[in-house]
Amino acid sequence: MPRDAKHFAERGSANRIPKPLLLIGAILFLVCSSIVSYVQIIQAYLNQPNHVSGVTTNQISLPMPCRSIGGDTSEFAVNLCHDENTCRGYVEIRHVANCTEAGRLSDDPDTEAFLKKNCGPDAYEIKFIQHEVVVARAQYKGYCRHIAPYQLSIPGWHSLFVRHLYQGYEAVTEYFDRRQPKWNAHYHKNKLISRPVDDVSCIHPTLDRATRTRQVGKGIVLPDTTSKPVCQSATETGRWVYAAPNQWEWDPYNCTYPTLQWSREKGAKCLDGRVITFLGDSQQRSIYYAFLNRVSPTKIANNPKAMGGRIDQVGNITLVYHTDPWLDKAACWYATLNGTKRTDVFVAGFGNWPAAGSIGAQGKWSDKKYRAHAQLKASELLAFKASSPEVLIYWLGMPAFPHPPIDSRRNNQRLLHMVQSAADAMKAVGIPVVDSYQFSEGMTGTSLDGSHYVNHVTASIAAAILSENCRELGHIKA
């Protein structure tokens, strides 16, 4: 052994650290490493670019003040992490007791893997309400834990409502006979916080300087939509703002649909001489009526439960609605091109009957069946587009169910999977999508008949469709 090495070894032996101290040091090292790793894990999942309700979680920076907002039972831990200066934050919900991990959820392995990874055992409804309604859509992070990011926009105090809808994967399991009806259970009674949290403050010191504002209603200051660029799609995230007494407006975060402020005459001028065709079930028919009222000089009464199709003439504009809840009459689509029923704009969608129909009405579809049918419709619409490239085709996604769950299969968590499957299929072939689900998600309690939207919800969806049409035709400049 070289002399220097021998000398070092002898010194090392002479100065050896006692074993108890080594053990304590090792424990401290492991504890510190675990804490650092845990912080890194939290930072990593908060920085994932998950896009929900106009907020991406990579906009949430640590540290952020967090506080417990409790829960009516010891079964849940609910925390609010909020920065009043940026008006951003997230709600964290942990099911700390009796959290059921998934058993078998589907006969289809791909569907089962998706549901277990993305859904989690619980379904929640999280809303902030002031002069705006902001939905915070919960993202499953594993281990019975959900994070719901949000972005508030209007200065002032907001009230937070948190409701527990389903547990034990009852909202998404495809074994319908195992589901329990929720007539009087979770949806109506199981609020995670019995009283809303009323002290969520939004200061947003740069709001008035960075954005021009407009005064609407009684003392309500809202961002001026004219300062925003024109939306380039009908899938932009946003929230509802209270624009005037008894008047709500859909307001995207980063852009605007100028047609929301248009007169009927201006909307009619954009579509002069064109034929617009809607196809689907009663949900699409409700939006058809709203679209008709966007361009008609006289308001047409909406009867969402009326059966059958209809044709309306507004000056030189022809509007057509065909009842086709399964979109299985593709031969009729081509008749609108090759026969006398020419069309310039084609708006189609389906999903209500597969999601909510009884077995006798051929409903109760599995996620796999609906996904396959949506992909088939996407290929048929693509062929339809190829036969006449000048026709503008749009996929009209399903709005959220406007009623409390009638039974466990008719719920919005399950419907959202169908909506997303159809949107993915359409986007894959270049068919533009109208995200009706997002428009309606914050207004599920405003339906007059408990089944259809016939108010500001359908009016805003119709305005987005009109905006897309007029932008494509060159009447709206980006």
N, C-alpha and C positions, 0 to 999 in steps of 0.2 A: 504494500500500500504506500503510495507516495506520502512523504513526510507531512505536507500541508493537509492532506486528506485525513491522515491519522490524527493530527493535532485537532482538526475540526471535529472528528468523531469523538475524541476524548472530551473535548469541551461540551459537545452535545450530550454526552453521557453524564457529565458532571452537572450540567444545568437542566437536566430533564424535568419537565413539568409534572407535578404529582397527578396521578390518575383521577382523583376526584375533580380536580380543576379542569382536566381535559374533558371529562364527562359533562360538567356544567357548561363549558364553552361550546361543546357540540350541540347541546340542547338549545342554547341561546341562538346558535347559528341556524339551526333548523327552524326555530320559531320565527326569526327575522326573515328567513328565506320564504317561509310560507306566507307571511304578511305581505311581502313584496310581490309574490306570485299572485296572491288574491287581488291586490290592487291592480296588477297588470291585467288580470282576467276581467275585472269590472271595467277597466278602461277600454279593453278590447271590444267587449260586447256593446258598450255604449257608443263606441266609434264605428260600429257596423253601419253601412249606408242603407238602413231599412227606411223606406219612404212611407210615412204614415201621416195622414191628415195634414199635409203641408209642412211637416217637420221631418228632417232626417236626423237620426240619432247622432250623427257625427257633428251636429250643431250644438250638442250638449257637452259642455266642457266641465271637467272636474277642477277644483271642488265646487259643489253647488249646495247651498243650504238645504238640508233635509229635516223633516219633522214627521213624527208619527201623527196620523189623523185617526188612529185607532181602528176600531171595528166593533160591531155589536157583540161579537163572540170572540173567545180566545182562539177560535179556529183559524182566523186570518190576521195577518199583520199588514197594515196599509200605511205607506209612507208617501209624502208629497215632497218632491225635490224641485224647488222653484227659484228662479232668479227674477226678481221683480223689475230689474233694470232692462233686461232683454226680453222679458215676458215669455221666456221659454222654460221648459222643465219636463218632468216626467212623473207619473204615478207608478209606484212599485207596489205590487200585491203579491204576498207570499201566503200560500195555503199551508200553514204550519202544522195542522193536525188533520188527521183523517183524509189526507190527500191520496187519491186512488190513482195508481199508475195504470196504464192501459192494458187491458186484456186484448182479446181479439176483436178488431173493429170492422174488418172487411174481408171478403173472400178474395179480393184482389190484392196481391202483395205490394204493388206500387202505391195503391191508395192507402193501404195500412201504414206503410212507411211514411208517406206524406202526412197523414193525420197525426201520427205519434210525434213526428218531428216538429210540426208547425202549429198544432192546435192546442195541445195541452188538455188536461182533464176539465178545466173550468172555462166558462164563458162569462164575460163581464160587459157592462155598459158604463162608459165613463164619459161625462159631458161637463163642460164649463159653460155657464150661462150668465150673461150680462146683457149688454146691447149687441151681443154676438153669441152665437151658439157654436162651440168648438167641440168636435168629437175627438177623443183620444183613443185610438184603436189599439188594443192590447196586443203585444207581441210576446209569444211564448219563448222563454229563455231556458227552459229545462228545470227539473227539480221543483215542479209546482210553483214556478215563479214567473210573473208577467211584468213587463215594462210597457208603459203607455206614454210615448212622447207627445208633446203638444206645443203649439205656438199661439199665444194670445196676441191681439193686435190693437184693441181699443183700450186706452188708459182708464183706470178705475178699478173697482172691486168686482171680482167674479165669484160666482158660487159654483162649487164642485159637487157633482152628484156621482156616486159610485154604487152600482147595483150588480149583484151576483145572479146570473141567469141560470146557469147549468153547472153541474159537477159530474164527475165520474165519466167523462166523455159522452154523456147522454145527448149532447147537441150534435155530435158528428158521427156516432156509431151508425153503421149501415145495417145493423141487425134491429130492424124497427120493432120487432115483437119484444125486444128487451127494454125498450124505452118506456119511461113513465110519463103520462100526460101531466102537463103543468097548469092545469086549470086554476088552482088556488095555491100553487107552491112558490117556487123560487122567484119567478118574474115579478109577482105582485108583492111579496112579503120579505124576501131576503135581501134587504139593503145592507151593504157592508158598513155604511155610516148612516145612522137613522136620521140625522139632520145634515143638510148640506154644509160644506165648509164655505163660509161666506167671506173669508178674509184673504182670498188669493188676490194680491195686488199686482197691477200692471202699471208701472211708471212710464217706461219707454221714453226717456228724456229726449231722444232724437226724433220721435215720431212727427211732431209738428214741424220741425225744421227740415226733415228729410222728405216729407210728403205734403203736398198741398191738400188742404182739407175742404170739405163742404159741409154746410150747416143744413141738416135735414131734421124735420120733426121738432120736438121741443127740447132744445138745448143739447142735442146729440151731435157730436162731431165725428164724422167718418172719413176715412181716407178718400181722396178724390180719385176715382177710377180713371179719369182722363189722363192722369200722369203715368199710367201703366201702359206697357206695350199690349198689343192685341194677342190674345191666346192663340196658339198654333194648333191646339187640339181641344177636344171636349173631354179630356181626362185630367185637366189641371186641378190640383188640390186647392181647397179653399174652405170657407166657413160661411155661415149665415149671419148677416148684420141686420139690425133693426133700423130700417131707413126712415120710417115714419109711423105714426100710430096705425097699428094693425097691418103693417106692411113690412115683410121681410124680403131681403135681396140676397141672392147667392153672389159671393165676392171671392174670386180666386186670390191667392196670396200674391202671386207674382205677375199677373196679367189681368186682362179684362175682356169680357164679351160685350162689345159696344152695342149690340142689338138689345141688351137689357134696357137701354135708355131710348131706343128708337121708337118713333111713332109707328102706327100701323101702316100709314101711307108710305113711309120710307121702307119698311119691310116688304110691302107689296111691290114697290118699284124694283127692288133687287131681284125678285122672282118673276117679274113680268113675262108672260108667255110660256111659262114652264109648267110641267106636270110633276107633281111630287106624290110618291106612293109610299104608304106605310103598310107594314105587314106584321101580324102577330096576334096576341090575345088582348084581353081587356086592358091590361096595363099599357100596351102600346097604343090602344085606342084612346086612352085618357090623354096621352101625350100628343096624339094626333089632334084632338080637340084644342089643346093648348096652342099647338102650332097654327091651327086654323085661326084662332083668335089673335095671333100675332100679326096677321096680315089682313084680316077681315075688318071692314069699317063698322060692322055691327057684331056685337058679342053673340056667339053661338052657345046655347046652353049645353053643358056636358052631361050626358047620361052614361056613366061608365059601365052600367050593367046592361045597356041595350045590346042586343045580339045582331050579328050580321054586319056587312060592309056598308059603305056609303061613299058618295061622290059629292064634292062641294065645288062650286065655281065662284071665284072671287075675281071679278074683272076678267083679265086674260090668264089668270092662274087657275089650274085644276088641281084639286087635292083629292086623293083617293085613299081609302082604307079598305084592306082585305082582311077578313078573319082567317088566320092560319096559325093556330096556337102551337103546332108541332113543326112548322116550316117544312111540311112534307108535300107541298103542292108546287114543286119547282117548275113543272110544265107551264103553270100559269104565269110564272115570272117572265118567261120568254114571250108569252102572248102579249104582254104589255109593250114589247119591243116590235114584234113582227106583225101584230095586228093593228087595229085602230087605237088600242089603249097604250100608246107610246108613253114612256116615262123618261124624265130627265134626272130625277133624284129618287133613290130607292133606299128606304129606311126599314130595316128588318131586325127582329129580335124575338127570343122566346126563352122560357125558363120557369114561368109561374106554374104551368100545369105539371111539368116533370117534377118540380120541387114540392108542390102542394097537393096534387091530385090524388084521389084514392086509387086503390088497385083497380076498381071497376072502371075508372076513367083513365087507366093506363099510366097513372102517376107513380110516385114513390121511386124515382129512378136512383140508381146508385151513381156515385161520382164517376166511375169508369164508363157507365153507359152514357151519361150526359157528356162527358169529355169526348167520347168517340162520335157522338151525334153532332157536337159543336164543330169538331174537325171536319166532318162530312159536309156540314152547312158552309163552312169556310171554303172548302174546295168547290162547292156548287156556286157560291157567290163569286169566286174568282173566275170560274168559267163564264158566268153571267156577265162579269165585267169585261172579259176578253171578247165576248160577242158584240159588245157595244162600248168601246172605251170612253165615249163621251158621257156616259151615265155616271153620276156621282152616287156611290154606294156607302152606306153607313150601317154599322152594327149598333143597335140600340140595346144596351145592357139592361138587365132587370133592376128595377128600383127595390129598395129594401122593403120587407114586409111591413106594412104600416100598422099592424095590430100586435098585441101581445101574443106569444106563441099559443096557437090553438091546441096543438099537441107537439110532441117532441120532434117531429120531422119538419114542421113548418116553423123554422127559426132562422134568424138572419146569419148566424155563424155558418150553418150549412149552406144557405143560399149564397153567401159570399164566395164559397169555394166554387160553386157553379159559375158565378159571374166572372171570376178570375180565370177559370178554365176556358170559357168562351172568348174572353178578351185576348188571352194568349193565342188561341187558335186563329182569331181574326188578324191580329197584329202580325202573325207569322206569314200571312199571305198578302199583307199590305192593305187590309180593309180598316179604315178609321173606326174608332170605337167612341161611343158616347157613354160615359160612366154615370149612368142614372143612379146606381147604388150610392155613390159618394154624395150626389146631390141630395138624396132623400134620407140618408143615414141619420142626420141630426134632427129630422122633422117627422119621425115616425108617429108622434102623437097628434098630428094635425089632420089626419084623414077624416073626412066627414062620414063615410060609410064603413070605416074600419077595414076596407079592402083596397081602395084606390086613392091616389092623390089627385085632387081636382083644384088645387089652389096655387100658391106661389111656387110650390115644388115643380109641378108640371110646367108652369109658365117659365121657370128658369131653365129647365131642360130644353124646352122648345126654343128659347132664346139662344142657347148654345148650339143647337142644330142649325138654326137660321144663321148664326154667326159663321159657322163652318161653311155653309153653302155660299154665303155672300163673299167670304174670303176667297174660296176656290174660284168664284166667278169674277174676281177682281174688283168687287164693289167695296171691299175693305182692304186698306193698305196696312201692312204689318208695321 
